[in-house]
Amino acid sequence: MAVDVKASELNADVRVVQLSGRLDMEAADADTPALRQALEQSPAGVIIDMEAVEFISSSGLRMLIAGYQSAQEAGKPMALVRAQPSVYKIFKVSALDAMFRFFDDEAQAIRTLWQ
Amino acid sequence: MSESDNDLARGETAQPGCDSHSFGTLRVPARPSYLELVGTVVRWFGRRAGLSEEQSQELEVAVDEACTNVVRHAFPDGADGEMTVVFRPTDDGLEVTIQDRGVPFGPEEGTKIAHEKRSRDPASGGMGLLLIDRLTDAVRYCRDPREGNRFTLIKRK
């Protein structure tokens, strides 16, 4: 699992967090601080790019839920983009697809939540 | 079948001697860094047993949840432990049994606790057993005096 954070090219106040690999217990334990830091440092909110996430377990879901709750408390939107069908299915099975805002790509998320 | 057998198979009767025709066994330390290896092997056996790629991925998530429970809860106080994952083909799919010699695990009680935790705060946990329930066709649990916890996940084609 790897975490890469950068400013969005479409809105510099939005941070794009790129996750990759397996989002399991090991990754969630290791990467939760990086996600929290990205949220704290983002002026306007975060986009989580899920395209390179090939696997997610409940540990990964909990990491994202904690991020979502922190974002809510700070009044910053959080979007998930480009989730693979097999990964999106786990959100749906967990009934979490209604909690998160999913978008096809970064541009759609920016248009919807930040404009 | 021991007296402690706890059939959670939602209508399916527990089979005695669930390891009698195993066609693969993986024994690894009960540590997070081994979850990926277990997942890779689950997908491999899933394909070999005739599961679709989607079914194999679903089983991989369910087995990961069961193994994560072992890593988190079976060996408290930092004790080193192992988990053994046994793969057994069936006529219509694959059974995966996760064994450990850690503290007893009761999935029925665990399911209740998980539901209560989810109701209070989804970030606090409790989703693992929900995923196991929804991504498998049946599960069985028994506490074997010799082998310890034996949690079997069944996935059908």
Interface residues (C-beta under 8 A of the other chain):
Chain A: R22 D24 M25 E26 D29 F55 I56 S57 S58 S59 L61 R62 I65 A66 Q69 S86 K89 I90 V93 S94 L96 M99
Chain B: P32 S33 L35 E36 G39 E54 Q57 E58 E60 V61 D64 E65 T68 V71 R72 P122 A123 S124 G125 M127 G128 L130 L131 R134 L135
